[in-house]
């Protein structure tokens, strides 16, 4: 199982790459493996300001639909345009081409609940 050390994670199986005041968010390799073949990603929250834990979209796999939870307070600045035509990118490259949204991090956003790679690995039994 791939758990890159430079990322942060949530107990809901989202990953976060923080670069300045921008956070790139996706679901983890563990999550995509549990979901199976992803056939549709539905995110229509661009421009919305959300709180950590708010639902920012859904991901649909062959057998289930799962909510996507924002890991950090902020405004959805961008949605991965490639996922509409190629949702399987989440299965193929969860930490690269399969990213879901870019978020402008809210000033003073609390990041203390984010897990490092070791803590996330322990959570999923890696």
C-alpha positions in Angstrom: 0.0 0.0 0.0 1.3 3.4 -1.0 1.4 6.1 1.8 3.6 9.0 0.7 5.4 10.5 3.7 5.2 14.1 2.4 1.4 14.1 2.6 -1.1 14.5 5.4 -4.1 12.2 5.9 -7.5 12.0 7.5 -9.3 9.2 9.2 -11.9 9.4 6.4 -9.1 8.4 4.0 -8.5 11.7 2.2 -4.9 12.9 1.6 -3.7 16.5 1.6 -0.7 18.1 -0.1 -0.2 21.6 1.4 1.8 24.1 -0.7 1.6 27.6 0.7 -2.0 28.5 1.2 -3.3 25.8 -1.3 -4.2 22.3 -0.3 -4.6 19.6 -3.0 -7.0 16.9 -1.9 -7.8 13.4 -3.0 -8.6 9.9 -1.6 -5.9 7.6 -0.5 -4.6 4.5 -2.2 -6.2 2.5 0.6 -9.6 4.2 -0.1 -9.6 3.6 -3.8 -8.7 0.0 -3.2 -11.6 -0.5 -0.9 -14.0 1.2 -3.2 -13.0 -0.8 -6.3 -13.4 0.5 -9.9 -14.3 4.1 -9.8 -16.8 5.1 -12.5 -17.8 8.6 -11.7 -16.6 11.5 -9.5 -19.2 14.2 -8.7 -17.9 17.5 -7.4 -19.8 20.7 -7.9 -18.6 22.8 -5.0 -16.1 25.0 -6.8 -16.2 28.5 -5.3 -17.8 27.3 -2.1 -16.3 27.9 1.3 -16.5 24.8 3.5 -15.4 23.6 6.9 -13.3 20.6 7.7 -15.5 17.6 7.6 -18.0 19.0 5.2 -18.9 17.0 2.2 -17.4 18.4 -1.0 -18.5 15.7 -3.5 -19.0 12.0 -4.0 -17.2 9.2 -5.7 -19.1 6.4 -7.4 -17.6 2.9 -7.7 -19.2 -0.1 -9.4 -20.9 -1.2 -6.1 -21.2 1.9 -3.9 -21.3 5.7 -3.7 -19.1 7.4 -1.1 -19.1 11.0 0.2 -15.9 13.0 0.0 -15.0 15.0 3.2 -13.0 18.2 3.1 -10.0 17.8 5.4 -9.3 21.5 6.0 -11.3 24.7 6.2 -11.2 26.6 2.9 -12.7 27.5 -0.5 -12.8 25.0 -3.3 -10.7 26.8 -5.9 -10.4 24.1 -8.6 -11.8 20.7 -9.5 -9.6 18.2 -11.4 -10.9 18.6 -14.9 -9.5 15.2 -16.0 -11.8 13.2 -13.7 -15.0 13.8 -15.7 -13.6 11.9 -18.7 -11.2 9.6 -16.8 -12.5 8.8 -13.3 -10.4 5.7 -13.2 -7.4 8.0 -12.8 -8.2 7.8 -9.1 -7.6 4.0 -9.2 -4.5 4.3 -11.3 -2.8 7.2 -9.7 -4.5 8.3 -6.4 -1.8 10.7 -5.4 -1.1 12.2 -8.9 -3.5 12.4 -11.8 -6.3 11.2 -9.4 -6.3 14.4 -7.3 -9.8 15.8 -6.8 -9.8 19.4 -5.6 -7.5 22.3 -4.9 -8.6 24.4 -1.8 -7.5 27.9 -0.8 -6.9 27.3 2.9 -8.9 29.5 5.2 -6.8 31.8 7.4 -6.2 30.2 10.8 -7.4 26.8 9.6 -6.8 24.1 12.2 -4.6 21.3 10.8 -4.0 19.5 14.1 -6.4 16.7 13.2 -4.4 15.7 10.1 -2.4 12.5 10.4 1.2 12.0 9.2 2.0 8.9 7.1 3.0 6.8 10.1 -0.3 7.5 11.9 -2.3 6.9 8.8 -0.5 3.6 8.1 -1.2 2.5 11.7 -4.9 3.4 11.1 -5.2 1.2 8.1 -3.0 -1.5 9.3 -0.2 -0.9 6.8 
